[in-house]
Amino acid sequence: MSVNIPPGPQAIPSVPNPPPPGLAGGPAGPARSWRPQVPHGPLPLNTRVFLILLGIILVISILGSASLATQFLSSPQPQATAPATQPASVGGKGCTLSPLDIKYQPLPSPDKRPYITPLPAAWFEAGLHEQDVAYAFACAADFTQRYQSFDAAHLDKLTALTTLLSASASKRFSSDAHMKQDWRTEVQNHHTVQVAKALPPSLQDVKYTNKLLLAWLSVPYTLSVQKDGKQTTENQTLTVLLVTDNNQNQGTHTVWQVSSWQDGSSTFSAPDHP
């Protein structure tokens, strides 16, 4: 007797899923390239604010760089130069005032002041010419007016005189009467204001030594003084010693520098280093 046994469940072989089209081993399909997934819709607020600030910073940086570049290109660039060495005899620029630019007070008539005429031989031995006399007169008169004119409230302007002085005179100027504290205190306490106006100078003496021409000039001047609110006028004279500056040549005339000065009309000994 045969017994029929129903067949049991049979194992179904597993079939692997086929790879997607376009990949190795899968069915042929259209080629696709990978692209990042960009989220759709508006960006978050903090992201938008960050991007706006970043753009502003970039614009400012670009504009600032362009402005600096324009300034750099338009401004003159310093050139490296060797330090200038000045001879020991050179002080300031010397007297640069033209005789045509100074206005003298009229001389009393008749003028009885002693002066040299004609010019001595030492004048021409030093290589000077007759027109150099007018420049010497202008130099001595300009110095006299600037030295004797001051306002007690602005005494610092007296230091501008050093541009007219020789190198040695510039060093001596620190011990001048107008630089001493006692004198400055006195004129400041009295609120003194002086204005000097020069008359035409006279040439007193000339000496040619060590290739330098020394010239003593007497400069008369009227002095208006305001002191403690009271105004006075007096006549004074200053003798100025000039020295030629051989290191400067104006072509048409000699450059003069102030070496020394003294109240009165008498000549005085030249310093060891004019």
Secondary structure by P-SEA (a helix, b strand, c coil): ccccccccccccccccccccccccccccccbbbbbcccccccccaaaaaaaaaaaaaaaaaaaaaaaaaaaaaaccccccccbbbbccccccccccccccccccccccccccbbbbccccaaaaaaccccaaaaaaaaaaaaaaaaaaccccccccccccccccccaaaaaaccccccccaaaaaaaaaabbbbbbbbcbbbbccccccccbbbbbbbbbbbbbbbcccbbbbbbbbbbbbbbbccccccccbbbbbbcccccccbbbbbcccc
